[in-house]
Amino acid sequence: MDFAYTPEQVQLRKSVREFAESEIAPHVLEWDEGQVFPLEVIKKAGELGFLGAIFPEELGGAGLGYIEYSIIVEELARVDPSVGLIVAAHNSLCTNHIFLAGSEEQKQRYIPNLATGDWIGCWSLTEPEAGSDAAGTRTQAVKQGECWVINGGKTFTTNAQYADVCVAMAVTDRGASQHGISAFIIEKGTPGFRVGKKENKMGMRASATGEVLFTDCRVPESQLLGRQGEGFIDSLRTLDGGRISIAALSVGAAQGAYEAALKYAKQRKQFGRPISEFQAIQNKLADMATAIDASRLLTYRAASLKDAGARVTKESSMAKLFASESAVQVCNEAVQIHGGYGFIKDYPVEKFYRDVKLCTIGEGTSEIQRMVIARQLLKS
Ligand SMILES: Cc1cc2nc3c(=O)[nH]c(=O)nc-3n(C[C@H](O)[C@H](O)[C@H](O)COP(=O)(O)OP(=O)(O)OC[C@H]3O[C@@H](n4cnc5c(N)ncnc54)[C@H](O)[C@@H]3O)c2cc1C
């Protein structure tokens, strides 16, 4: 067991931080208020390898591991959780599903374009009537000759409005339950495929979230991703990795809020002294820093096991559950330390507080994470 970062990891954190401070920080408020998707900055992140962090260099990726990927998401989220979310959904969900389940031809066609950020990816599992119970998918794909014809609609898809490629799950055999759902790769511009309503959200407002709709959308057999009927099972494998990125996103948001609160506590004077001298405020800061460290360690444990090739269903759910719930508490206390100013948009904690709530919901709610963890515990 080694708790030290490698020199490369230290350098990576420094580079991502510099990028986030210079390219993202000046625009955070404007993007949030206007729900602006920062396409130009996302393209620059692609040039730096952040959009292909975990994919091999021969496929255009950065060839990094999950620890490095966690560092990237964490540092982006420390400045703007929305950007962390865009990068996480692109890497972990869309591209990684293709990497895990795709044929050689599919990997060659899609991963280099996605890993470099030439194309943006989205991943559509959730439907209006199938959220936590994702196996209740209603979108259907019917085989007609050499094609699949997809009908139905997905909701809450991150990056939907900007995606060039969408991985979507659809029922191909209604009688086969979880083994009757297949995954498809759909390219922007395919007739019958369109993006619907963009959601007006409480937080993560610079990340676009929207509907993905299929009306007699005809795709060739080559767009079936993975084995027929295994799309749901592959989605669960995809989410094992995705939840590490949501844990890292939570750590980054909590870190950003904590740093702002620490700075403010040292500057703000009441009763003739900085509020950081009051024990009540010191206790909050101590609890916040401890929760962030514990979250980071759980995230890196899951990341390091994943890099070692282990199955991380339990560990990634534990990391996501603990880190997201802790991050909500940390951001809440960061607002509290700011008093009335914490409620005002001139200070960054107000936005962290709104953004971070998504981490306890996306890629499976906290209630679902507990179910996943308990199922793994009871198996042993
Ligand atoms: C901003 C945003 C981005 C998203 N991005 C994506 C994306 O890119 N792709 C994608 O496919 N999805 C995405 N989602 C969807 C997200 O994964 C779902 O919202 C989430 O899984 C919960 O589903 P739901 O909203 O239908 O809630 P529901 O499933 O209706 O849950 C409502 C409540 O009931 C609880 N609950 C449900 N079932 C149980 C149970 N068995 N036991 C105990 N409690 C239960 C839940 O925990 C929750 O508290 C996104 C959502 C948001 C808000």
The ligand as a Tripos MOL2 file, in Angstrom:
@<TRIPOS>MOLECULE
LIG
   53    58     1     0     0
SMALL
NO_CHARGES

@<TRIPOS>ATOM
      1 C1        -28.3450   16.2790  -14.1070 C.3       1 LIG1
      2 C2        -28.5920   14.8290  -14.3780 C.ar      1 LIG1
      3 C3        -27.7770   14.1530  -15.2720 C.ar      1 LIG1
      4 C4        -28.0360   12.8150  -15.5940 C.ar      1 LIG1
      5 N1        -27.2860   12.1970  -16.5530 N.ar      1 LIG1
      6 C5        -27.6650   10.9620  -16.9950 C.ar      1 LIG1
      7 C6        -27.0490   10.3780  -18.1510 C.ar      1 LIG1
      8 O1        -26.1110   10.9430  -18.7420 O.2       1 LIG1
      9 N2        -27.5250    9.1910  -18.6110 N.ar      1 LIG1
     10 C7        -28.5380    8.5310  -17.9860 C.ar      1 LIG1
     11 O2        -28.9230    7.4600  -18.4540 O.2       1 LIG1
     12 N3        -29.1430    9.0540  -16.8680 N.ar      1 LIG1
     13 C8        -28.7360   10.2490  -16.3840 C.ar      1 LIG1
     14 N4        -29.3650   10.8150  -15.2800 N.ar      1 LIG1
     15 C9        -30.4490   10.0890  -14.6530 C.3       1 LIG1
     16 C10       -30.1380    9.5900  -13.2350 C.3       1 LIG1
     17 O3        -29.2280    8.5180  -13.2980 O.3       1 LIG1
     18 C11       -31.4910    9.2510  -12.5940 C.3       1 LIG1
     19 O4        -32.1420   10.4820  -12.3400 O.3       1 LIG1
     20 C12       -31.3290    8.4420  -11.3280 C.3       1 LIG1
     21 O5        -30.8540    7.1610  -11.5990 O.3       1 LIG1
     22 C13       -32.6510    8.3230  -10.5440 C.3       1 LIG1
     23 O6        -33.7280    7.9740  -11.3700 O.3       1 LIG1
     24 P1        -35.0800    8.8510  -11.2850 P.3       1 LIG1
     25 O7        -34.7080   10.2600  -11.4390 O.co2     1 LIG1
     26 O8        -36.0680    8.2810  -12.2050 O.co2     1 LIG1
     27 O9        -35.5900    8.6560   -9.7930 O.3       1 LIG1
     28 P2        -36.4890    7.4560   -9.2310 P.3       1 LIG1
     29 O10       -35.9310    6.1520   -9.6330 O.co2     1 LIG1
     30 O11       -37.9140    7.7330   -9.5520 O.co2     1 LIG1
     31 O12       -36.2930    7.6180   -7.6670 O.3       1 LIG1
     32 C14       -37.0450    8.5110   -6.8410 C.3       1 LIG1
     33 C15       -36.6410    8.2330   -5.3860 C.3       1 LIG1
     34 O13       -37.0130    6.8790   -5.0340 O.3       1 LIG1
     35 C16       -35.8780    6.1990   -4.5380 C.3       1 LIG1
     36 N5        -35.9710    4.7840   -4.9330 N.ar      1 LIG1
     37 C17       -36.2560    4.2780   -6.1690 C.ar      1 LIG1
     38 N6        -36.2450    2.9430   -6.1220 N.ar      1 LIG1
     39 C18       -35.9290    2.5870   -4.8440 C.ar      1 LIG1
     40 C19       -35.7680    1.3440   -4.1560 C.ar      1 LIG1
     41 N7        -35.8800    0.1810   -4.7820 N.pl3     1 LIG1
     42 N8        -35.4620    1.3820   -2.8400 N.ar      1 LIG1
     43 C20       -35.3240    2.5740   -2.1930 C.ar      1 LIG1
     44 N9        -35.4750    3.7750   -2.7850 N.ar      1 LIG1
     45 C21       -35.7640    3.7830   -4.0870 C.ar      1 LIG1
     46 C22       -34.6870    6.8950   -5.2120 C.3       1 LIG1
     47 O14       -33.5050    6.6500   -4.5050 O.3       1 LIG1
     48 C23       -35.1400    8.3380   -5.1480 C.3       1 LIG1
     49 O15       -34.9000    8.8560   -3.8700 O.3       1 LIG1
     50 C24       -29.0910   12.1330  -14.9270 C.ar      1 LIG1
     51 C25       -29.8740   12.8080  -13.9920 C.ar      1 LIG1
     52 C26       -29.6590   14.1340  -13.7200 C.ar      1 LIG1
     53 C27       -30.5590   14.8390  -12.7540 C.3       1 LIG1
@<TRIPOS>BOND
     1     1     2 1
     2     2     3 ar
     3     2    52 ar
     4     3     4 ar
     5     4     5 ar
     6     4    50 ar
     7     5     6 ar
     8     6     7 ar
     9     6    13 1
    10     7     8 2
    11     7     9 ar
    12     9    10 ar
    13    10    11 2
    14    10    12 ar
    15    12    13 ar
    16    13    14 ar
    17    14    15 1
    18    14    50 ar
    19    15    16 1
    20    16    17 1
    21    16    18 1
    22    18    19 1
    23    18    20 1
    24    20    21 1
    25    20    22 1
    26    22    23 1
    27    23    24 1
    28    24    25 2
    29    24    26 1
    30    24    27 1
    31    27    28 1
    32    28    29 2
    33    28    30 1
    34    28    31 1
    35    31    32 1
    36    32    33 1
    37    33    34 1
    38    33    48 1
    39    34    35 1
    40    35    36 1
    41    35    46 1
    42    36    37 ar
    43    36    45 ar
    44    37    38 ar
    45    38    39 ar
    46    39    40 ar
    47    39    45 ar
    48    40    41 1
    49    40    42 ar
    50    42    43 ar
    51    43    44 ar
    52    44    45 ar
    53    46    47 1
    54    46    48 1
    55    48    49 1
    56    50    51 ar
    57    51    52 ar
    58    52    53 1
@<TRIPOS>SUBSTRUCTURE
     1 LIG1         1 GROUP 0 **** ****
